[in-house]
Amino acid sequence: MSSVDLNGIIPSKGKGKGHAKGGAAANAKSGDSLYTWNEDRVNEVRSNKQWSHDPKYFRRVQVSPSATMKMLSHAQSGVEKGMSSPGGKPVEIMGLLLGRPSTDPANLNTLIVTDAFPLPIEGAETKVLADDQEVMNYMISLGEAIETTRKEKFMGWYHSHPFDVEVTSHCFLSSTDLSTQLQWQRSEDPHGNPWLAIVIDPL
């Protein structure tokens, strides 16, 4: 399983968790180089598709500070909205990730997440579904806007598992999540766009 480096931003216990490693001081220099855009190198990496020959090719994920804060804030908003509702239970949230495979020769086994975009989707325990036509139209419009304003592509998705507080983390993919991830990978990976899934436990 790949480790996720939240670029030195590691939430305090009880304020949101993800798979996180590293520290700002140790990773600042190497982290900055990972975000450098080189279109020729990006096209080369996407064309080579080394991950198509090795299912465990990617070992690490580097998430920008802004993407980290957007995801954690979005996940926490689902908790607050759900707890204030009549049912009194946190709701799952979902969003899309913007980024690319690393072009740094020293970190080719790394996926780079540069931004995150919340989607108007709420889910129940162990699953988040995005099959509503209004949601699909929103995703299409968002994708078209990104194509005209950003160099990166959508390269993954995130969602939360705001379940009861326990000793162990709820950062796992449910059977529905696995099916969703597999569909995305089959659609995107062969075209030079490896697809990432991130699960956030906000409790």
Summary of the structure (lengths in Angstrom):
residues: 203
radius of gyration: 16.7
end to end distance: 22.3
largest distance: 53.1
contacts: 617
relative contact order: 0.18
helix: 40%
strand: 24%
